Amino acid sequence: MRVAVFTDNDFDKINGVTTTWRAVLEEMRTPGSVRIFTAAETDVEAPDYFATASFGVGLPWYREMRAYWPRVRRMLRQLDADRISVVHLATPGPVGLAGRWIAARRRLPVVGSYHTELGEYVRVLSGSPRLGTAFDAYMRWFYRPCASLLVPSVATAERLAAFDYAPDLRLWPRGVNGERFSPARRSDSWRRTWRVDDRRPAILYAGRLSAEKGLRVIGDVQRLLHRHAVDHRMIFVGDGPLDLELRRLVPGAVFTGALPHDQVAIAMASADLFLFPSATDTFGNVVLEAQASGLPVVVSDRGGPCQQMRPGVTGTVCPAGDATAFAGAVLELVRDPSRRRAVAAAARDYAVGRSWAAATAPLRAAWADAQTAAALARRPADPTRARVSATAPRAS
C-alpha cells in the first residue's frame, strides 16, 4: 500500500498539522510508503515529500499565512510514478482540492483527516457568522468522497456527527515524542534570559498569535495576577497577526517569535506552567507536548485540548474566555510550589503514555480499510451467482 497525503501545510510552516505529519513519517518503517504532496515556494523532492514550486497568496484576515496553488498535472504524473493506491486529504485548500480531483480521476480510494475548525476560524477572524456557516458547508462537500474521516478528539467527532459530515467518523488521537519533549531539556540560560526563577515563575503559551486562539484573555489574567501581587512572567512562543496587540495587552511579557520544533521543546521545559485558552482547537498537540515537558496545563473547556489531559491531576480546565477562572487556576499553582511539582510529575507520566507509534494505528487501519473496500467494489460480479439468482424459483 502506498499513500499520498495532500496537505496545504508545507513543512516550512510550524503548526499542529505539520507536527502531526512529520511524526507520522518518522513512524513509517517502509521508505516511500507514505508521501506528502504539497506546494511551496520551491520544488522539493524526497522519498517521503514532494513539493511543487508555486506562487502563494495571503489568506483573507490572515495575510501572514500563505496558500500556494499546486501544479496539478505534475502532481498527477508523480502520483502515477509512485503507484499510489490510497489518497489522503489532510486540508481543504488548493492542494487538498488537487488531491480530491486526482483521486476522482484515477478512481482511487480517499481517506480524510479533520485538523482545524476552519469554519470557526473564519467566523472569528472575519466577524461574519454567515461566512463561517458557508465555509462549514464547503468543508462538508470537500470531505464527502472520503471512505472515512479521521478526527482528533471526541469533541470534534460529536460536532461533525451533528452536522452530518461523513458516515464513518473515526477517532485519531495524536502522540508525543517523550524524548524530545522532556523536563531534561530545561535550560537555566533560557530562564536567565527570561529573568524568571522560583519566585517569578514562567507562564508559557505556544502556538499562533491570532484571535481564534482566545489570547486576549491573557491580558486580563495578568491584571488579575498583579492585583493579587503574584510575580510572574508571561512567555509567548510563536508569531501571528495578534503580536503587536498582545504586546500592549501583556506588558513585560517575553515574545520569542516562531521557533524550530526542537527549540519549542527547550522553551517548554524551561517554563513552569502552560496556559492555553483556545476554544477552537480540535486537539492541541502543544498541550500534550507541554505535559511531556513536565508542565501543569491550564486549558479551556471547549474543543479538544481539555480531552488531552486529566482535569485536577495534570492541570485545570476553565470555562472558555473566563479570565477569573483562568487566573484562579494559575494562582493556585503558582502559590503552591509543592502542588505544582506534583501536578507536573503527573503530567509527564500521563503524556509519555501517548506514543506516536500507538497514535498511527488508527491511521493505518483507515487506509487499509479504504483500499480493501475499493478492491471489493472493483471486483467483477460472480457470473455463477448471477445465473443461480436468475433461475431460482420465485415464491408464489
Secondary structure, DSSP 8 states (H G I E B T S, - for coil): --EEEE-S--TTS-SHHHHHHHHHHHH--STTSEEEEEEESS-EEETTEEEEE--EEEETTEEEEEEE---HHHHHHHHHHHT--EEEE--SSHHHHHHHHHHHHHT--EEEE--B-HHHHHHHHH--HHHHHHHHHHHHHHTTT-SEEEESSHHHHHHHHHTT--S-EEE------TTTSSGGG--HHHHHHHT--SSS-EEEEES--SGGGTTHHHHHHHHHHHHTT---EEEEEB--TTHHHHHHHSTT-EEEES--HHHHHHHHHT-SEEEE--SSBSS-HHHHHHHHTT--EEEESSSSGGGSS-BTTTEEEE-TT-HHHHHHHHHHHHH-HHHHHHHHHHHHHHHHTS-HHHHTHHHHHHHHHHHHHHHHHHS---HHHHHHHHHS----
